[in-house]
Amino acid sequence: MAKRSGFEKVIRAIARETAKQQRLNESERRAALRASERAERQRLRAHAIRERDQARYDRQSERAAKQNYIAFREQEVRDANATIRSWVDGLQAILSSTLMVDDTITFDSLRITENPPQFAPAKSLTTVIEGPALEFFTSKVPPLPWYLSFIPRFKARHAEHLKAAKENFQLSQDEHKTRNIKRLETLKSAREAYERGVSEFLEKKALRDSEVDAFRYSYYDGDPESIVAYCSMVLEKSDYPEGFPQNFSLVFLPESKQLVIEYELPTSDIIPEVAEYRYIKSKDEVSTKQRKPAEIKSLYADLIASLTLRCLHELFEADQGEFIEVCCFNGYVDTIDPATGRGVQPHLVSVRTTRETFMEIDLARVDRAVCLRNLGAHVSRSPSEAHPVRPIIEFNMVDKRFVDQQDLASHLTSATNLMDLNPYEFEALVANLFEKMGLESKLTRSSRDGGVDCIAYDPRPVLGGKVVIQAKRYKHTVGVSAVRDLYGTMMNEGANKGILVTTSGYGPDAFEFAKDKPIELIEGGGLLFLLQEIGVEARILMPVD
């Protein structure tokens, strides 16, 4: 029994140990399971945190992207509005911007002031090409050991190697000598080409100097073509915003010292129709606020006035020879007639003024429209609609038609010289001219005319009436006294209009007196044009004193 008892104790001890080990294993299993579950919960928690953070980041990114997009669109609108404001400000500163500029063109500025460039050949042409020294080749031949120098075979071979090295050296020298010869030939060709270029440049410079000197001489000599060329340069130099045509034609009448300008104006499209852009966030769209028609009309009318005064200012200021005493500016637009669909060129402004009158104006402080009215300008009542006005002087009527004696063979050889007519014949011709133009003209008797050469009646209702016409077959400039006499005759006759016709021209005082009065002054060029319109070819050759 004692042995059995001891065996049972051992069995129970083993069972207890086995049960303990099983409990321990189960505890470790449950601990591992709990650890695994805890790790899974931590992983899920970390994943949830990451998803939450990512969602927050995505929302912030989306919000930031939306804010950036809105900021971009708003800046886009601000830039567009700034562009419009800048453009309109530039249009309103058309006149003021030129007042700070000296419009005179110095003749020296037309010269070529640059000097020819220095001769600068490529460095490879000025660098001597040198080959390697003899040692470069002989150093590649190994020295002969002293103990082999006693053996003829090795000594001969070493000598052959040295000889070959010297031959290679000589070939290298010859090659580099040839390359240097080619280099010098190329350098010589480059210098010859440079000297030819310098010679051509100096010839061009000398030719330009002679042309400028000739231009300057002819200008100060009062040559009409040179004066027109100089004035054209003044207008071409004038800086305008993009979109301005800047097309013009000029003619100078030396008899009356009058410059006539036919100038193309920009159309009313130059005024932006959009007054302001606005960005609507809720709709993500840009809306436009249209400029009021009244504002467009006002801006355009002011622009036309500014352009007119600017051109007159530039021409008078730049007239360093003081040849221009009278300027007549005709401004027109090249547009489409909405009624016919055809291209038309109606005049929107026409003004004639003297240097003395214009230079007294403070252009920095004037009301431009009032200033034009004070100068007696004809201004369209609606420039934006291209409502035309009649030019004070038709440009075609002042084309140069006076023919010098030496040019007679090539100009109107069969035409009548108006200066060969006697005063009565000339008066009759003028009366016949206006009769063919639609007036009912009556030539007066020379002894009882009371200063009247012809009385004409314009049969048109409202616009018509009595017209007093005087004809002056003069070779000298007609002074203001003749215009005053015509005006006094108009008053005595109760005439609606007076017309003074001459074969020569008028002085600035005559134009100044006729301003704002119903008086038409027709110069020799205009008379020839009117005669040509009714099929009469004529010429005016002034007698030689």
C-alpha positions as CSV (number, residue, x, y, z in Angstrom):
1,M,0.0,0.0,0.0
2,A,2.9,2.2,0.7
3,K,4.3,1.8,-2.7
4,R,0.8,2.4,-4.2
5,S,0.5,5.6,-2.2
6,G,3.8,6.9,-3.4
7,F,3.0,6.2,-7.0
8,E,-0.3,8.0,-6.7
9,K,1.4,11.0,-5.3
10,V,3.7,11.0,-8.4
11,I,0.7,10.7,-10.7
12,R,-1.2,13.4,-9.0
13,A,1.9,15.7,-9.1
14,I,2.3,15.0,-12.8
15,A,-1.4,15.7,-13.3
16,R,-1.2,18.9,-11.3
17,E,1.9,20.0,-13.3
18,T,0.1,19.1,-16.6
19,A,-3.0,21.0,-15.5
20,K,-0.8,23.9,-14.4
21,Q,1.0,23.9,-17.8
22,Q,-2.3,23.7,-19.6
23,R,-3.6,26.7,-17.6
24,L,-0.4,28.5,-18.3
25,N,-0.7,27.8,-22.0
26,E,-4.4,28.8,-22.0
27,S,-3.5,32.0,-20.2
28,E,-0.7,32.7,-22.7
29,R,-3.2,31.9,-25.6
30,R,-5.8,34.2,-24.1
31,A,-3.1,36.9,-23.5
32,A,-1.9,36.5,-27.1
33,L,-5.5,36.7,-28.3
34,R,-6.1,39.8,-26.2
35,A,-2.9,41.3,-27.5
36,S,-3.9,40.5,-31.1
37,E,-7.3,42.0,-30.5
38,R,-5.8,45.1,-28.9
39,A,-3.4,45.4,-31.8
40,E,-6.3,45.1,-34.2
41,R,-8.2,47.7,-32.3
42,Q,-5.2,50.0,-32.4
43,R,-4.8,49.4,-36.1
44,L,-8.5,50.1,-36.7
45,R,-8.2,53.2,-34.5
46,A,-5.1,54.4,-36.3
47,H,-6.8,53.7,-39.7
48,A,-9.9,55.7,-38.5
49,I,-7.7,58.5,-37.4
50,R,-5.9,58.5,-40.7
51,E,-9.2,58.5,-42.6
52,R,-10.5,61.3,-40.5
53,D,-7.3,63.3,-41.0
54,Q,-7.3,62.6,-44.7
55,A,-11.0,63.7,-44.9
56,R,-10.1,66.8,-43.0
57,Y,-7.2,67.5,-45.3
58,D,-9.3,66.8,-48.4
59,R,-11.9,69.2,-47.1
60,Q,-9.3,71.8,-46.4
61,S,-7.7,71.3,-49.8
62,E,-11.0,71.5,-51.5
63,R,-11.8,74.7,-49.6
64,A,-8.3,76.1,-50.3
65,A,-8.6,75.2,-54.0
66,K,-12.0,76.9,-54.2
67,Q,-10.7,80.0,-52.4
68,N,-7.7,80.1,-54.8
69,Y,-10.0,79.7,-57.8
70,I,-12.3,82.5,-56.6
71,A,-9.2,84.7,-55.9
72,F,-8.0,84.0,-59.4
73,R,-11.3,84.9,-61.0
74,E,-11.6,88.1,-58.9
75,Q,-8.0,89.1,-59.8
76,E,-8.9,88.4,-63.5
77,V,-11.8,90.8,-63.2
78,R,-9.7,93.4,-61.4
79,D,-7.0,93.2,-64.2
80,A,-9.7,93.6,-66.9
81,N,-11.2,96.6,-65.1
82,A,-7.7,98.1,-64.7
83,T,-7.1,97.6,-68.4
84,I,-10.3,99.4,-69.3
85,R,-9.6,102.3,-66.9
86,S,-6.0,102.6,-68.2
87,W,-7.3,102.7,-71.8
88,V,-9.9,105.3,-71.1
89,D,-7.4,107.4,-69.1
90,G,-5.0,107.2,-72.0
91,L,-7.7,108.4,-74.4
92,Q,-8.6,111.3,-72.1
93,A,-4.8,112.2,-71.9
94,I,-4.3,112.4,-75.7
95,L,-3.9,116.2,-75.5
96,S,-2.2,116.6,-72.1
97,S,0.4,113.9,-72.9
98,T,1.8,115.9,-75.8
99,L,2.2,119.1,-73.9
100,M,5.1,117.7,-72.0
101,V,7.0,116.8,-75.2
102,D,9.0,119.0,-77.5
103,D,7.6,118.2,-80.9
104,T,10.4,120.0,-82.8
105,I,12.5,117.6,-84.9
106,T,16.1,118.7,-85.1
107,F,17.8,118.0,-88.4
108,D,20.8,116.5,-86.6
109,S,18.6,113.9,-85.1
110,L,18.1,112.5,-88.7
111,R,21.8,111.9,-89.1
112,I,23.6,108.6,-88.4
113,T,25.4,109.2,-85.1
114,E,26.8,105.7,-84.6
115,N,30.5,105.0,-85.3
116,P,31.5,101.8,-87.1
117,P,32.2,98.9,-84.7
118,Q,35.8,98.0,-83.9
119,F,37.4,95.1,-85.7
120,A,36.9,92.1,-83.4
121,P,37.8,88.8,-85.1
122,A,37.4,85.5,-83.5
123,K,40.1,84.6,-81.0
124,S,41.0,81.5,-82.9
125,L,42.1,83.8,-85.8
126,T,44.4,85.9,-83.7
127,T,46.0,83.0,-81.8
128,V,49.1,81.5,-83.3
129,I,48.8,77.7,-83.7
130,E,51.9,76.1,-82.2
131,G,52.6,72.4,-82.3
132,P,54.2,70.2,-79.6
133,A,58.0,70.4,-79.1
134,L,60.4,67.8,-80.3
135,E,60.6,66.4,-76.7
136,F,56.9,65.5,-76.9
137,F,57.7,62.9,-79.6
138,T,61.2,61.8,-78.5
139,S,59.9,61.3,-74.9
140,K,57.7,58.5,-76.2
141,V,60.9,56.5,-77.2
142,P,62.1,54.6,-74.1
143,P,65.8,55.2,-73.4
144,L,68.2,52.4,-74.3
145,P,69.7,50.7,-71.2
146,W,73.5,51.0,-71.2
147,Y,74.1,47.4,-71.3
148,L,72.0,47.1,-74.6
149,S,73.9,49.9,-76.2
150,F,76.7,47.4,-76.8
151,I,74.4,45.2,-78.9
152,P,74.2,46.6,-82.5
153,R,70.7,45.2,-83.1
154,F,69.2,47.0,-80.1
155,K,71.2,50.2,-80.8
156,A,70.0,50.3,-84.4
157,R,66.4,49.7,-83.4
158,H,66.6,52.6,-80.9
159,A,68.0,54.9,-83.5
160,E,65.2,54.0,-85.9
161,H,62.6,54.9,-83.2
162,L,64.3,58.3,-82.6
163,K,64.3,59.0,-86.3
164,A,60.6,58.2,-86.6
165,A,59.9,60.5,-83.7
166,K,61.8,63.3,-85.3
167,E,59.9,62.7,-88.6
168,N,56.6,62.9,-86.7
169,F,57.8,66.1,-85.2
170,Q,58.6,67.5,-88.6
171,L,55.1,66.5,-90.0
172,S,53.5,68.1,-87.0
173,Q,55.4,71.3,-87.6
174,D,54.4,71.3,-91.3
175,E,50.8,70.7,-90.4
176,H,50.7,73.6,-87.9
177,K,52.5,75.9,-90.3
178,T,49.8,75.1,-93.0
179,R,47.1,75.8,-90.4
180,N,48.7,79.1,-89.5
181,I,48.9,80.1,-93.1
182,K,45.1,79.3,-93.5
183,R,44.4,81.2,-90.3
184,L,46.3,84.3,-91.5
185,E,44.4,84.1,-94.8
186,T,41.1,83.9,-93.0
187,L,42.1,86.8,-90.8
188,K,43.0,88.8,-93.8
189,S,39.7,88.0,-95.5
190,A,37.9,89.0,-92.3
191,R,39.7,92.3,-92.1
192,E,39.0,93.1,-95.7
193,A,35.3,92.3,-95.2
194,Y,35.4,94.5,-92.1
195,E,37.0,97.4,-94.0
196,R,34.5,97.0,-96.8
197,G,31.7,97.2,-94.2
198,V,33.3,100.3,-92.7
199,S,33.6,101.9,-96.1
200,E,30.0,101.2,-96.9
201,F,28.9,102.5,-93.5
202,L,30.9,105.7,-93.9
203,E,29.5,106.1,-97.5
204,K,26.0,105.6,-96.1
205,K,26.7,108.1,-93.3
206,A,28.1,110.7,-95.7
207,L,25.1,110.2,-98.0
208,R,22.7,110.6,-95.1
209,D,24.6,113.8,-94.0
210,S,24.3,115.2,-97.5
211,E,20.6,114.3,-97.7
212,V,20.0,115.9,-94.3
213,D,21.9,119.0,-95.3
214,A,19.9,119.3,-98.5
215,F,16.7,118.7,-96.6
216,R,17.6,121.3,-94.0
217,Y,18.6,123.8,-96.7
218,S,15.4,123.3,-98.8
219,Y,13.3,123.5,-95.6
220,Y,14.7,126.8,-94.5
221,D,14.6,128.0,-98.1
222,G,10.8,127.6,-97.8
223,D,10.4,124.7,-100.3
224,P,6.7,123.6,-100.0
225,E,7.6,119.9,-100.5
226,S,10.3,120.1,-97.8
227,I,7.9,121.8,-95.4
228,V,5.3,119.1,-96.0
229,A,7.9,116.4,-95.5
230,Y,9.0,117.9,-92.2
231,C,5.4,118.3,-91.0
232,S,4.7,114.7,-92.0
233,M,7.7,113.6,-89.8
234,V,6.2,115.6,-86.9
235,L,2.8,113.8,-87.2
236,E,4.4,110.4,-87.8
237,K,6.6,110.8,-84.7
238,S,3.5,111.5,-82.5
239,D,2.9,108.5,-80.2
240,Y,-0.7,107.3,-80.0
241,P,-2.3,104.2,-78.4
242,E,-2.7,101.1,-80.5
243,G,-5.7,101.3,-82.9
244,F,-5.2,104.9,-84.0
245,P,-5.0,105.0,-87.9
246,Q,-2.5,107.9,-88.1
247,N,-3.2,108.3,-91.8
248,F,-3.0,111.8,-93.1
249,S,-2.3,114.0,-96.1
250,L,-0.7,117.5,-96.1
251,V,-0.5,120.3,-98.5
252,F,1.3,123.7,-97.9
253,L,0.2,126.9,-99.7
254,P,3.2,129.3,-99.7
255,E,1.2,132.2,-101.0
256,S,-1.0,132.3,-97.8
257,K,1.5,130.3,-95.6
258,Q,-1.3,127.9,-95.0
259,L,-1.0,124.2,-94.1
260,V,-4.0,122.0,-94.8
261,I,-4.2,118.6,-93.0
262,E,-6.6,115.8,-94.0
263,Y,-6.4,113.5,-91.0
264,E,-8.1,110.1,-90.4
265,L,-9.6,109.8,-87.0
266,P,-10.4,106.6,-85.1
267,T,-14.0,105.6,-85.2
268,S,-16.2,105.5,-82.1
269,D,-15.2,101.8,-81.7
270,I,-12.1,103.1,-80.0
271,I,-14.3,103.7,-76.9
272,P,-14.8,100.5,-74.8
273,E,-18.4,99.5,-74.7
274,V,-17.9,97.7,-71.4
275,A,-17.7,100.0,-68.4
276,E,-17.0,97.4,-65.7
277,Y,-16.6,93.6,-65.2
278,R,-18.1,91.9,-62.1
279,Y,-17.5,88.4,-60.8
280,I,-20.6,86.6,-59.4
281,K,-19.4,83.9,-57.0
282,S,-22.7,82.0,-56.7
283,K,-22.9,81.5,-60.4
284,D,-19.1,81.4,-61.1
285,E,-19.5,83.8,-64.0
286,V,-18.3,87.2,-65.1
287,S,-21.0,89.8,-65.9
288,T,-20.5,93.0,-67.7
289,K,-21.8,96.5,-67.1
290,Q,-22.2,98.3,-70.4
291,R,-21.1,101.9,-70.8
292,K,-24.0,104.3,-71.2
293,P,-24.4,105.5,-74.8
294,A,-24.3,109.1,-73.5
295,E,-20.9,108.5,-71.9
296,I,-19.6,106.9,-75.1
297,K,-20.7,109.9,-77.1
298,S,-19.2,112.3,-74.6
299,L,-15.8,110.4,-74.5
300,Y,-15.7,110.2,-78.3
301,A,-16.5,113.8,-78.8
302,D,-13.8,114.8,-76.3
303,L,-11.3,112.5,-78.1
304,I,-12.0,114.1,-81.5
305,A,-11.5,117.6,-79.9
306,S,-8.3,116.4,-78.2
307,L,-6.9,114.9,-81.4
308,T,-7.6,118.1,-83.4
309,L,-6.0,120.4,-80.8
310,R,-3.1,118.0,-80.4
311,C,-2.3,118.0,-84.2
312,L,-2.5,121.7,-84.4
313,H,-0.3,122.1,-81.3
314,E,2.4,119.7,-82.6
315,L,2.5,121.3,-86.0
316,F,2.7,124.9,-84.7
317,E,5.2,124.0,-82.0
318,A,7.5,122.1,-84.3
319,D,7.4,124.8,-87.0
320,Q,11.0,125.9,-86.3
321,G,11.2,127.8,-89.6
322,E,7.9,129.7,-88.7
323,F,6.6,129.1,-92.2
324,I,3.1,128.2,-91.1
325,E,0.8,131.1,-90.3
326,V,-2.5,129.4,-90.8
327,C,-3.4,125.7,-90.2
328,C,-6.6,124.1,-91.5
329,F,-7.3,120.7,-90.0
330,N,-10.0,118.4,-91.5
331,G,-10.6,115.2,-89.5
332,Y,-12.5,112.3,-91.1
333,V,-13.3,108.7,-90.3
334,D,-13.2,105.7,-92.6
335,T,-16.4,103.9,-91.9
336,I,-19.5,102.1,-93.4
337,D,-22.7,103.9,-94.3
338,P,-25.4,101.9,-92.5
339,A,-27.9,103.0,-95.1
340,T,-26.0,101.8,-98.1
341,G,-23.4,99.4,-96.7
342,R,-20.7,101.3,-98.7
343,G,-17.5,102.7,-97.4
344,V,-17.7,106.4,-96.7
345,Q,-15.3,109.0,-95.2
346,P,-17.4,111.7,-93.5
347,H,-15.7,114.7,-91.9
348,L,-16.3,115.1,-88.2
349,V,-14.4,118.2,-87.6
350,S,-12.9,121.1,-89.6
351,V,-11.1,124.1,-88.1
352,R,-8.8,126.8,-89.4
353,T,-6.8,129.0,-87.1
354,T,-3.8,131.3,-87.2
355,R,-0.5,130.7,-85.3
356,E,-0.9,133.9,-83.3
357,T,-4.4,132.9,-82.1
358,F,-3.6,129.3,-81.3
359,M,-0.3,129.9,-79.5
360,E,-2.1,132.2,-77.0
361,I,-4.3,129.2,-75.8
362,D,-3.4,127.4,-72.6
363,L,-4.2,123.9,-73.8
364,A,-3.5,122.4,-70.3
365,R,-6.5,124.3,-68.9
366,V,-9.1,124.7,-71.7
367,D,-12.4,122.9,-72.2
368,R,-11.5,121.2,-75.5
369,A,-15.0,121.4,-77.0
370,V,-15.4,125.1,-76.0
371,C,-11.9,125.8,-77.4
372,L,-12.9,124.4,-80.8
373,R,-16.1,126.4,-80.9
374,N,-14.2,129.5,-80.0
375,L,-11.8,128.8,-83.0
376,G,-14.9,128.7,-85.3
377,A,-14.6,125.0,-85.9
378,H,-17.2,122.9,-87.8
379,V,-17.8,120.0,-85.4
380,S,-20.2,117.1,-86.0
381,R,-23.3,117.3,-83.9
382,S,-23.0,113.5,-83.4
383,P,-19.4,112.3,-84.0
384,S,-20.2,108.8,-82.7
385,E,-22.8,108.4,-85.4
386,A,-20.5,109.9,-88.0
387,H,-22.8,112.8,-88.8
388,P,-20.7,114.8,-91.4
389,V,-19.8,118.4,-91.5
390,R,-18.6,120.4,-94.5
391,P,-14.8,121.1,-94.3
392,I,-13.8,124.7,-94.2
393,I,-11.4,123.9,-97.0
394,E,-11.9,120.9,-99.2
395,F,-8.6,119.1,-99.4
396,N,-9.0,118.4,-103.1
397,M,-9.4,122.1,-103.7
398,V,-6.0,122.9,-102.4
399,D,-3.9,120.5,-104.4
400,K,-1.0,122.4,-105.9
401,R,-2.1,123.5,-109.4
402,F,0.1,126.6,-109.9
403,V,2.4,125.7,-112.8
404,D,5.9,127.2,-113.2
405,Q,6.9,128.4,-116.6
406,Q,9.5,125.7,-117.0
407,D,6.8,123.0,-116.2
408,L,4.3,124.2,-118.8
409,A,5.1,121.5,-121.4
410,S,4.1,118.8,-118.9
411,H,1.1,120.5,-117.3
412,L,-2.1,121.6,-119.0
413,T,-0.5,122.8,-122.2
414,S,-3.9,123.7,-123.7
415,A,-5.4,125.4,-120.7
416,T,-6.1,129.1,-120.3
417,N,-3.9,131.1,-117.9
418,L,-6.3,133.0,-115.7
419,M,-3.7,135.7,-115.2
420,D,-4.0,136.6,-118.9
421,L,-7.7,137.5,-118.5
422,N,-8.6,141.1,-118.0
423,P,-10.5,142.0,-114.8
424,Y,-13.9,142.0,-116.5
425,E,-13.3,138.6,-118.2
426,F,-12.2,137.1,-114.9
427,E,-15.4,138.4,-113.2
428,A,-17.5,136.9,-116.0
429,L,-15.7,133.6,-115.6
430,V,-16.4,133.6,-111.8
431,A,-20.1,134.5,-112.4
432,N,-20.4,131.7,-115.0
433,L,-18.8,129.3,-112.6
434,F,-21.3,129.8,-109.8
435,E,-24.2,129.8,-112.3
436,K,-23.1,126.3,-113.4
437,M,-22.9,125.3,-109.8
438,G,-26.6,126.0,-109.4
439,L,-26.8,129.6,-108.3
440,E,-28.7,132.3,-110.2
441,S,-25.9,134.7,-110.8
442,K,-26.0,138.3,-112.1
443,L,-22.8,140.1,-113.2
444,T,-22.8,143.7,-112.1
445,R,-21.6,146.7,-114.0
446,S,-18.1,147.6,-113.0
447,S,-18.8,151.3,-112.7
448,R,-21.9,150.8,-110.4
449,D,-21.2,147.7,-108.5
450,G,-20.4,149.4,-105.2
451,G,-17.7,146.8,-104.6
452,V,-19.9,144.0,-105.9
453,D,-18.7,141.9,-108.9
454,C,-21.6,139.4,-108.9
455,I,-24.9,139.0,-107.1
456,A,-26.1,135.4,-106.9
457,Y,-29.2,133.8,-105.5
458,D,-29.2,130.3,-103.9
459,P,-32.7,129.0,-104.8
460,R,-32.8,126.4,-102.0
461,P,-35.4,126.9,-99.4
462,V,-34.3,127.7,-95.8
463,L,-30.5,127.4,-96.7
464,G,-30.6,129.6,-99.8
465,G,-30.7,133.4,-100.1
466,K,-28.7,136.3,-101.5
467,V,-25.0,135.8,-102.1
468,V,-22.4,138.6,-102.8
469,I,-19.4,137.5,-104.9
470,Q,-16.2,139.4,-105.5
471,A,-13.4,138.3,-107.8
472,K,-9.8,139.4,-107.3
473,R,-7.3,138.5,-110.1
474,Y,-4.3,139.1,-107.9
475,K,-0.7,137.9,-108.0
476,H,-0.1,138.9,-104.4
477,T,-1.7,137.8,-101.2
478,V,-5.1,139.2,-100.5
479,G,-5.1,141.2,-97.3
480,V,-7.8,141.5,-94.6
481,S,-9.0,144.9,-96.0
482,A,-10.6,143.1,-99.0
483,V,-12.5,140.7,-96.6
484,R,-13.7,143.7,-94.5
485,D,-14.9,145.4,-97.7
486,L,-16.8,142.2,-98.7
487,Y,-18.4,142.0,-95.2
488,G,-19.5,145.7,-95.4
489,T,-21.0,145.0,-98.8
490,M,-22.9,142.1,-97.5
491,M,-24.4,144.2,-94.8
492,N,-25.4,146.9,-97.3
493,E,-26.9,144.3,-99.7
494,G,-28.6,142.3,-97.0
495,A,-26.9,139.2,-98.2
496,N,-26.9,135.8,-96.5
497,K,-23.4,135.0,-97.5
498,G,-20.3,136.5,-99.1
499,I,-17.7,134.8,-101.4
500,L,-14.3,136.1,-102.2
501,V,-12.5,134.5,-105.1
502,T,-8.8,135.1,-105.9
503,T,-6.1,133.7,-108.1
504,S,-3.6,134.0,-105.3
505,G,-4.1,133.3,-101.6
506,Y,-5.1,135.0,-98.3
507,G,-3.1,136.1,-95.3
508,P,-3.7,134.9,-91.8
509,D,-5.5,138.1,-90.9
510,A,-8.0,137.5,-93.6
511,F,-8.8,134.0,-92.3
512,E,-9.0,135.4,-88.8
513,F,-11.5,138.1,-89.8
514,A,-13.7,135.6,-91.8
515,K,-13.9,133.2,-88.9
516,D,-17.4,132.9,-87.5
517,K,-18.8,135.0,-90.4
518,P,-20.8,133.8,-93.4
519,I,-17.8,134.4,-95.7
520,E,-16.2,131.8,-98.0
521,L,-12.6,132.5,-99.0
522,I,-11.6,130.6,-102.2
523,E,-7.9,130.6,-103.1
524,G,-6.3,130.0,-106.5
525,G,-6.1,126.2,-106.0
526,G,-9.7,126.0,-105.0
527,L,-10.8,128.1,-108.0
528,L,-9.0,125.7,-110.4
529,F,-10.6,122.8,-108.7
530,L,-14.1,124.2,-109.0
531,L,-13.5,125.1,-112.7
532,Q,-12.3,121.6,-113.3
533,E,-15.5,120.3,-111.7
534,I,-17.6,122.0,-114.4
535,G,-15.3,120.9,-117.2
536,V,-13.1,124.0,-117.6
537,E,-9.3,123.3,-117.6
538,A,-7.3,126.3,-116.5
539,R,-4.0,127.3,-115.0
540,I,-2.5,130.1,-113.0
541,L,0.9,131.4,-114.1
542,M,2.0,134.4,-112.1
543,P,3.7,137.0,-114.2
544,V,7.4,137.6,-113.6
545,D,8.1,140.9,-112.0
